[in-house]
Amino acid sequence: MKIYAQLNENKICTGISQLSGEVIQADMIEIPSADNSYLWKKYENGVWSTGTFEPQSTAPITEFEALKVENVALRNDLSNAVIELSTLIAMGGM
């Protein structure tokens, strides 16, 4: 097995792959282990950066707020469904 860091167009590791054979590609750098510490680091001139280059979201903050509200509603729906299911089971309905 060979383990590779997958680089994006900016030479930043965005994923780790374990493959059955050798791959020779500029965007696949062999690494010694499936170590997530390579994620978001830049590989340039044969050297890994010490800092990370994590992606920054470009989504508007209002989108995050809407998702937060939706998440709370879904959590409440799930909680209510669990309560209803527990009640049915307690009544011998299932």
C-alpha positions, 0 to 999 in steps of 0.5 A, a space after each residue: 500500500 502507498 499513501 499519498 497527500 492529494 494536492 489542489 491547484 495551490 499545492 495544498 493538501 486537501 486529502 489523504 489516499 491509500 492506494 494499492 500501487 504507485 502513482 506518479 502525478 504532480 498532485 499526489 505526494 507520497 507520505 509515510 503514513 495516513 497522517 491527517 497533520 498533512 491536511 491544509 499544509 502546502 507542499 512546495 519545493 519538496 518541503 511541507 509548510 509548518 502553517 496551515 492554509 485552511 479554506 475560508 468560506 465565502 458563503 454569506 453569513 445569512 446563509 449560515 444563520 438560515 442553516 442554524 435555524 433549520 438545524 434547530 427545527 430539525 433537532 426539535 422534530 427529531 426530539 418530538 419523534 423520539 418522544 412519540 416513539 417512546 410513548 408508543 413503545 410504552 403503550 405496547 403499540 410497536 
